[in-house]
Amino acid sequence: MISQEVVIKNKKYEYINMRLGKKAPLVILKGSTGYIMCGYLNMEAANSLGDIAVRVTGVNDVNDILNSEVNSCSGGAQELGIKPGNRIMDIIDRL
């Protein structure tokens, strides 16, 4: 398991990468307001908890996350102007 702090656009994020099965890892990039999660995690749960969450798919590491697009997002993320199809690097500072 990898758990480390990363700096992106002069802001600190907590990065977690854990191999769960044979293929894709569980990947999370957490900011002070919200987080980006991989396809392992459930958007319905994030919405029910009131989280500001963005989901990306097909990612294996932090570089993949940063080069991907929003697959889906919670209502809280939508209130911040985030929507599916946004490039992560364009919305990362909102998290």
C-alpha positions, 0 to 999 in steps of 0.5 A: 500500500502507498499512502503519501502526501503529494503537492499539485498546483501548490496544494497538498493532497493525500494519495492512497494506492492499495492493490486489492485484487489481481488487476486495478488498485484502489486509488484515492486522491483526497484534498481538503474539501473533497476527493477523487475516487476510482471505480471501486468506490460507490457514488451513491454512498458518497451522495448519501454521506454528503461528500464532495466526490469525483469518480474516475475510471481506468486509473492505476496511479496518481498520474493516471488520475491527473490525466483523466476526466470526471466519470461521475460526481456527487451532488456536492461536487456539482454544486462546485461546478464540477461535471462529468467530462471535466479534465481533472487538472481543470477541477482539482483545485476545487477539492 
